[in-house]
Structures are given as C-alpha cells and as structure tokens.
Amino acid sequence: MAEYTSGWEGKIENTKTFSLQVEIENLGLENAKFKISNYQNIIDYPFNSRSTSILEIAFAENYSFKGQLSENGKEINGFIKSGMLLYHLKLTQSNNNTFRGTWNLLMVDELKSLNFYLSVENGEGNNYQAYPIFGDNRFTGTWCDNFQKENDLISFTDFKTGLQFRGKLLPNSIQLGIYLGKNLLTEVALKKSTTDWEIGGFQYENKASILQLTKMEFLISKDSLPNTHSVLISKKGKVVYENYFDGYNASIPHDMRSASKSISSAIVGIARDKSLFKRVEQSIFDFLPNKYQILKDSLKSEIDIQSLLTMSSGLDADDYTRERKSSASENNYQPTGDWTETILKAKMINEPNTKANYGSANPFLLGVAMDSVVSEPLELFMDKYLFQKLEISNYIIQTDLKGNPYFGGGMYLTPKDMLRFGELYLNKGKWKSKRILSKKWVKNSFKNHLTLENVPEKNGYGYLWWHNTYQVNGEIIESIEARGNGGQYIFVIPNLKTVVVVTSGNYRNGKTQQPEKIFEEYILPNLEN
C-alpha cells in the first residue's frame, strides 16, 4: 500500500446520490416491501407486516428500520439504524397501503459540491488507513475503521453513518464503491491529487429579517466570526431573525454535540411527569440490571437521578482529576466494551449531590435509566412524546454501543427546531398552548443547583442546563443555555421573552464559546432597543 499512500480525488455522480427515497408498500399485508432508491433501485426487501404494532425491518446486514403507524393511519414515524446513528423518518401515506419519505444519509438534502477525496495514509505492505472527505463539508465527516486488503481489493467502514467502502486498486487509479451493506449506492473513479483540495467555502444569501444585525453579518462574511453556521432569534414566540451561513440552510440538521444533553433532560422530565419513575432522589441502581448491582457500595448507592442531572454523581468517570480540566473527556469510557460498567467502576471523588463536574458519563447513565422504564424502544418514546408534539421530524439521534439513544450528546436538529425546543422551556413546558413538560419540571431544570467545578467560568448548572450572565448597557442579563462543543448554543432569556440559537463549526480552533461573544456584543444590544 506504500505506493497508494497519497491524496486521491474524484466526483460524486449526482448531487442527490445520498438523498434516498424510502418506501413501504403493502403495509398490513404479508407481501409488504421496504424499498430504498436514489436515481436507481438500491434495496427491495420483502417482509411480513401483519404481526406487530411496531414495525421492525432488518433490511440489510447491520441496517434496520423501526417505526410505528400513527393513530390516524396516515404516517409512519420511525428510525433507520445505520452505523452509530438513528435517522428519524416520517413516511407519509401516498395511497392506501404505501408510505414514502426521504432519508438524507449525509444530513444535507443536496450536495453543493460533487468533489470527493480519499486520504490513504500509513501504507506499508497490506496495511493502510483511508479517510473519505466530501467537498461539501456541511456533512460532518466520517469515522472510518476496519481497514482490510486482499490482493488488489481494499475495504473499510464508516462506523458513524454505516457506509461501507470497497475499492479496487488499479495501476494509476482507485475504483471506489460506496455501499449500504452489500447494496451499491454509487461508484467514484479516483486519481491522485495534484492540487489542493477544494472543500466548503459556500456563499450565503442574506435573508430579510425583522431584526437588523448588519455588523454581525459583516464580521461573519469577513471570517472575523469564523465558522458561524446559523443565527436565529425569537421574541415572544415570533421569529425576528433567521440567517444561515457557509451554505447551510433551514433543512439541514446540525450536530448539536453536548447541547442535546438538555434534550436528554427533557426526556427524563417527560418520564417523571408520566410517573414512569417515582422521584429524582431514586438511586441509579434502582434502574440497572442485576449484573451491575455488584458495583454498588454505600456511597455509590447514593448516586440518584438528580445527581446525574446536575453533574454531581461524584464519579470520576470523565477523568476530572487529570490536568486538563477545561472539558470532559468521553475517551475514558467510550473505548471500553461496557460503558455502564466502566463508569460505575470509576472511583468516587465527592459525595453525590455536593459538587458538580461537567462531563458526559452522568447523562449517559440517565439514558440507561430511562431505557429501563419506558415500555417501547426509547427512541420511539422520545419521538412520540417530545418531537412529534413539537412538530419536529427532521432529526438524528446518536447511539451508544447497544444501539440505544446516547444521552451524553450528539443529536442533530435543524436550528429552527432547536429554537422550538428553547421556546418550550421559555413557555414553561408548553408548545402552542399544549403542555409537553410540567411547569414544575421546567422550574427545577432552570434552578441553579450547583456550580461546575471543572470549567473556568464556574458556571451555575441546572438539570443539564448551563447558567450564565451577560452585560449590556450596564445591565446584567441572565441566560440559561444548552451548550455543545464547536459552538452550538440555545440561549433562553426569560426576562426578555427571547430564545437565541447559534450553530457553528469551531471544533479545534479554541473558539467553541464564540456564540457567547455574538450574543453579548451583537444580539443583546439590538434586543434591548
């Protein structure tokens, strides 16, 4: 593989190659079919749909669809499990027994660039690594492994999206196929790159909004507020500003990273409101299978739901005691085979509910607990009782090793839907006059329970919600926030009856908190006026 260690490039066949049409035919009959196509038929899988209220269709190796028919019989809401992701699909009835919808495998509805690149690295003998990179960098990228070579054939897998890559090595080129399991999506002819790769750099069109933020827009256009992807503002329930940058648009779900921890908190609240568990003071061990009970001792038994919601379990599962304390590291438990066991085996550094240290292990355990109390698959519970009620259907959930929703972060929502979620909390648990969360849960979620010990600003913290203050014209403004790495923010400002959403792509440049600057310097002064 040494001679193939290089950069390679080619062209995707069509801008809609990864925008897949999904169809269920003959629902309710023995000769039902599950179909996937782009500009060609990819999967045509027969199944018997008469047996259960929950459809479970394993349509290819390591791929499945799980969904439910709505009460009115006019749509199916469900998820395609592909790789580490659960892609939500809403399949709408087109005739008596046929339902159709769209699966945007790369998150974007249509590629803005057909450029496709492959970096082949560390080639020696039959060993190598290969990383596909799309010219349309609105897709968040692949996580590839399982590199194999046999004669002139190579293969590897993106374990995030589930895409399979299989290539044939030719004297001066690589013929690379991209597959769903054994089903070919498209082929790309690759040649060695001789010039720099063209990635991203897409223009944006300025949308007309009630609120004018011309200075902010100018700085974004000049890259002085780099990698800002969207800014949205609602005041008293009305959208007063909405703009997208770098080629993003209203229909692209954005990687929320840890900002979706606040969504995890809402799911716990819905479960509590439905009396699926008794109280937040219940021990985590009340929700765990027998095999984990051996890890319980007198101190760990005090780890309760509230301590997990407030990052105060006392477990050192996120390596708080290491020198780099500015952010939590999931690398302590994610490389292991059993995340629950690894987290519960971690040493205790504080008594539960006394000191808060930000991380992802605590909310992960919340997901395990909620999965144990709901009767249907957890993702279907989340969809039915939160997302459908907020009229949100274009979203993606990241999973854990067992294929269950990962409560530590990594959901994808459109910025407009992030705004809706913020408005749900601003309105004390109501959306369009319908109650989704109890007023008591929202109040407790927004309460400043503890101070985060391991972040520089020592922010106050609620039930997976951050507290922060800002100054404008000498006035202190209090904000409660969902936050995610790279600059994903939902600001809820109750005193101004305002919600602000900022999404960004600042993952490695130290500007992950840039939205706070945008909010304080360019948005708040205009809101006050």
N, C-alpha and C positions, 0 to 999 in steps of 0.2 A: 504493500500500500504506500510505500515511500514516494513513488513517482506520482501518486494521485493526491498527495498532501498539498493542497492548494485551495484557492477560491475558484468556484465554478458558478456559471450563470446560465440562465435560460428564460423562457417566457411561459407563463401560465396560459392555457389555451383560451380561456374565456373569463370575463370579469365576474360571471355568475357561477363559476365552477364549484365553489364551496357554499353556494346558497341553494340548499337542497329542498326539493318538494317532497313532502311526506303525505302519504295517503293510506287510509284504512278503508278497504272495500268490504262490503257484505257483512257489516257489523251485526252481531247477533246470530250469525249463521255458522254452520260447520265449515263452509268453504270460504272463510274470510281470508283477506290478503293484506299484508303490510308491505307498502311499496316506498322506495326512495329513488329519486331521479334528479339529475340536473338537466343537461341537454341530451342525456341518454339514460336509459334504464340502468340502475345500479343494483337494486335489491328488489326481489319479488318473492316475498316469504309467505307461504300459506300457514294459517293457524286456525284453531277452533275457538271461536269467540263466544260460545254459548254457556261456558261453565262458571263464570265468576263475575262479581260486580266490579272487581279491579282487574283491568287488562294487564297481563304480564306477558310480553312477547320478546323472547330471546332470538332476535332476527339474524344475528351473526355471532361468531365466536367473540366473546368479551363485549358484546353490544346488546342492549336491551331497551325496550320501551315499557314504561309502567304508567298507567293512567286510569282515569275514571270518567264515566259518562255523566254529564250534568243532569240535574233533576228534570230540566225541560227537554232533555234528549237532543239538544241542538249543537252541543260541542263536547269534545273530549279534552280535558286538561290533564297533562301528564309530562313525563320526563324521558328523554333519551339519555341513557347512561353510556357515555363514551369516554374512555380514559378516566381521569380524575374529576370529570365534570358531569353534572346533571343539567342538561339543556331543557328548559321548560318549553313545551309546545302547546299551543291552543289549536286544536284541529276542529274546524267548523264544518257543519253539515252542508254538503252541496246538493245531495239528493237523498232519497230515503235511507240508504244504508252506507253512504260514502262520506268520509270526513277528510278534509285537506288542511294542511298548514305548511309552514316554512321552517326549516332548520338551518340557521346560519352558523355553520361549523366553526368559522373563524371569527365569529362575533359580528363582523361587518356584513351589511346587506349586499354590498357590491364592491369589488376590489377597485381602488383608484389607480393602482399600478399592477401591471402584469409581470413585472420583474420578479424573478425567483433566483435565490442564491443558495449555494451549498458550500459551507466551510468544512473541508476534510482536514482533520488535524491528527498529529501524533501517529502518522502512518509508519509502520515497521512490520515487515513480514505480512501476516494476515491480520494484524491488529490495527485499529484505527478508531477515530471518533468522527462523527459527522453531524453538523448542525444546520438545518434548513432555516433560511431567513427570507421573509417576504418583503418585497419592496414597499408594500402597504403596511407600514408599521403601526397602524391602528389596531391590527391584530397583535395581541400581547406577547406572542412568541411561543416557541416550542420548548419542551423539556425532554430531550432525547436520551435514550439509553438502549441497552440490549443490542450492541453493535456486533454483527456477525458477518463472516465472509466464508464462502465456499466456492473455490475456483474463481471464476470471474463475476460471481454474484455477491452483492452486499445487501444487508438489510438492517434496519433499525426502527425504533418505535418512539413516537411522541407520547409519553405516558400522561401528559396533560389532556390533550384532545382525543387521544386514542388512535390517531392516524398512524398507519403503517407505511414505511418507505422501503421499496425494493429496487435496487439498481443493477444494471449490467455494465461492467467495465469494458470499454472499447479502447482502441489504441490512443485516440486523442479526444475522447468524449465519454460521458456517462449518460446512459438512458435510464432515467429515474421514474418509477411509477409510484403514485400515491394512492393508497388503498383504504377502504373500510373493511377491515378483516381481510378476506380473500377477494373482495369486490373492488375492481379498479375504478377510481374516481377520475384520474387524469394521468397523462404522461408528460414529462418535461425532458427535452434534449438539452444537455448541459455541455458547455465548452469552458475551457479555462479562462478566467477573467484576466483581462489585460488593462483594465481601467478601474477607477474607484467605483464602488457600488453606489447606486442611486436609491436611497431609502428615505421615504417620507418627504417632507418639505412641501406639503399640500397647502394651498391657499384657503382662506376662509372668506365667506361673504358676510358682511356686516348686516345683521337683521335689525329692523326697526323695532325699538322698544320704547315704552313709556318713559323709563329712566334713561338718562344720557350719561354714559361712562366713557367719554371720548379719551380722557387721559389714560385710563387703564387699557383701553383698546389699542391706543398708540404704542404703549410700552410693550404690550403683548406682541404686536406686529413687528416691533424692532428687536424682539428677543430679549428685552430687558426684564420681562417676567416670563422666563422661558418655560416651554412645555406646558403651558396652560391650555387645557383641552375644552373646558366649558365653564361658564359662569351663569348661574340662574338665581333670580331673586323673586320671592313672592311676598306681598304685603297685604295683610287682611284677607288672605286667601286668593288674591289676584296676582298673576304673574306680571311683574312690572319690568323685568329684564330677563332676556334669554339669548345667549350667544354661544357659538361653538367655533373652535379654532383648530388649526393644523389638520383640516379635512374632516374633523369629527362632525357628527350631526345628531339630530334628536332620536334617531332609531338605533344607535349603536350602544349596547350595554357596556358600561365602563367597569374595569376592575376596581372594586371598592377597597380591596385589601382589608385592613382591620376596621374600616368604617362599618362593615357589615356585622361587627360584634354587637352594635346597637340593635340590629335586626334580630340577632340571637336573643337579646334581652327581651324584645317584644314577644318572641315565641314562648319564652318562659312565662311571661305575663299572661298570655292567652291561655296557656295550660293551667296556670294558677287560677285565673278567672273562671275556668271551666271545672275547677275542683279536681283536676287530674292528680294533683298532689296537695297535701294539707296546708303546709306553711313553708315559708322560705327558711325557717330555722331547722328544717329536717336535714339530717346527716346525709351526705352523698352516698354513704354505704347503704342507705335505705333503697337506693335505686340501682345497685350494682349486683351482677350475678355472684353466685356463691364462690367462684374461683378467686374473686378479689377480696373476699372477706378476711382472708388470712393476713392481708396487709393492714388491717385496722388495728390501731392501738388506742390508748386512752386519749391522746392528743389528736390524732388523725380522725377519730370518730366525731370530733367537734367541727370538722370541715362541713359546712352546711351550704345550702343553695345561696343564701345571702352572701356568704364569704366568697363564693365563686363569682357572683355578680359584681362584687366590689373589689375584685383582685386581691382579696385578703385571706386566702386559704392558709397562708403561711408556708406552703410547699415551695421548695427551691427548684421546681421543675423547669423553670426557664433560665436557670443559671444566673440569678440575680447577683450572686456573690462574686462573679467574675469581675475583672477590672472594668470592662466596657458595660456600663450600666445605663447608657442612654436609651437603649431599646431592648425589648425582649428577644430572645433567640429561640426559635422553634426547632433549631437543629439539635437540641438536646434530646428530644423525644421522637421527632419525625423519622429519623433513620432507623428506629427500632421496629421490631415486629409487632409489638403490642403497646400502643401509646398509653392506654389506660394504666397498664401495669407499670410502665416506666415512670409515669407521672406520680402514681401513688407510692412508688418506692423511694421517691426523692426525699431528702431529709427535710425536716421542719425547721424553719429559721425564725418563725414567730407563732404565737398562738393565733388561731383563726379569729377573724373579725377585729384584729388590733392594728395591724399595719398593712398597707396596700402597696403591692409592687406590680407594675403593669406587665402583662405577658399574655400568651395565648393558651397556656395549659389550663387555666381556670375555666374559660369559656368552652374549651374542648370538653371538659368533664360535664358542663351543663348540657351539651349536646347528647352525651351518653345518657344522662339522667332523663332528658325529655324523650329520647327514643324508647326508653323503658316504660313510659307512662301513656304514650299515645297508642291507640288501637290499630291505626293504619300506618303505612310507611311514613316516616317523619316528613319527607319532602311533600307528600300529598296533604298532610296536616297543615304544613306551612302555607301551601298554595291555597287550600280551601278556606282557612280562617284568617289569613293576612293578605296575601297577594290578590286573590280574586276579589276580596272586599274592597281593596284599594284600586281595583281595575288595572292591575299590573300583570302582564303576561309575557313580556319580552325580557327574560332574565335567566341567569345561570347560577347554579349552586356548586361550589367546590366540595368534594367529598373527602372523608378520611380513608384509612386503609380498608375499612369494611364496606365502603361504598355508601356510607350514611352522610348526611349533611354535616359539614365541618363548621362548628360554631366559633372557631377561632378567627375566621375571616375568609376573604377570597370570593365573595359573591360578586356577580356582575349585574348591575342595574343601569338603566338609562338615567342620565342626570335629572330628567323630568320626573322619573319615578322616585329617585332619591328625594326630590323636592316634596313629592306627595307623602313620603314616609315622614319627613320632617314636619309637615303640616299636621299629620296625625297626632304627633306629640304636642305641637303648638296648640291644637284644639282639644287637648286633654283626653285623647283617646277616641275622638270622633272623626269620621270622614263623611262628608255630605250628609250630616245630621244622623248618621248611623254609627252606633257605638261598636268599636272593634276591640278596644282595650278599656279596662275600668279606669275611672278617674284616679282612684287610689293607687293603681299600679304606676301610672304616669307620674303622679306626685312623688312616690317613693323612688322612681327611676331618676328623677331630676334632683332629688335631695343630695346635698353634698355630704356623703357618708364619711369619707376618709381622704387623706392626702396621699398622692402617689409618691412613694419614697424614692423611686429609681428613675425619675425624669427630672431634667434640670430645672424646670419651672415649678416643680412641686404642685402640680395642678390638683384641685379637688376632683373627686370622682364619685359618680352615682352608680346606677345599675348599668354598667358598660357604656356610660356617657361621661365625657370629659366636661370639666368646668374651666372657664377662662374669663378674663376681664380685658376690656379694651378702653382706650381713652379717645374721645373726640370732643374738641372744643372745651376741654376741661371737665367733661362729664364722663363718669365711669359707666360703661355698658357691660352688662353681664350676659354671657353666652354659654349655652350648653351644646356640646358638639359630639358628633360622630367623626372619628378621625381614622385615616388609613395611610399607610406608607406611600410615598410618592406624591402626596398632596391631594388626598381625597377627603373632602370635608362636607359635613352637613352642619351648618350653624343654625341653632334655634334661639331666637331672641324674643322671649315672651313680652318684655316691656315695650318692644317696638312692633309686636304682632307680625314678625318677619322671619322668614326662613331663607337662608342663602346656601347654595350648593356650588362648590368649586371642585372640578376634577382636573388632574394633572398627570404628568409623566416624569416627575423628578425623583427617580428611584435611587440614583447613585451619585448625585451631584451635591448633596448636602442642602438641598432646597425643599425638603419634604414639607416644611412648615410655611412655605411661601404663601399659601392661601390666607394665613393669618395677616400677613402684610397687605395683601389685596383687600381683605375685609376691612382692616382698620384704616388704611390710608386712602382707598379709592371708593369703597362702597359706603361705609358708615357716614362720612361727611355728607354724602348725597341723600342718604336716608333721613338724616336729621333735618335737612332742608325740605 
